[in-house]
Amino acid sequence: LFGVQCDGLSQRLVFCANEKLVVVRAIHSQSVTLRVEVQAGGHCSFSYAEGDKFISLPQTFQASKGKWIGAKIGLGSLQYDENSVGGNAAAGYADFDYFRIL
């Protein structure tokens, strides 16, 4: 998972690996661009931009059989209920201007 986490007051860029969510940094702009580059052998690298310049994350992901097969890209929104057992997902929303695959 590589995305934006919002709590109503602030927004953060987050990366999840090995079931651990890492906050990359706070987001201060109205717009952020996320990018994943998949190289030969399934090595995936991630970057983001709040303007024109992309900044690479140190975290990478190795796509492998049983973990990730094929292209899996999606947009979604979840609102977690902290009071429920296990922090279950409830309804949520997000606004997307566009989605482009290069």
Sequence and secondary structure as in RCSB ss.txt:
>XXXX:A:sequence
LFGVQCDGLSQRLVFCANEKLVVVRAIHSQSVTLRVEVQAGGHCSFSYAEGDKFISLPQTFQASKGKWIGAKIGL
GSLQYDENSVGGNAAAGYADFDYFRIL
>XXXX:A:secstr
 EEEEE SS EEEEEEETTEEEEEEEE SS  EEEEEE GGGEEEEEEESSS  EEEEEEEE  TTT  S     
   EE TTSTT  EE      S     
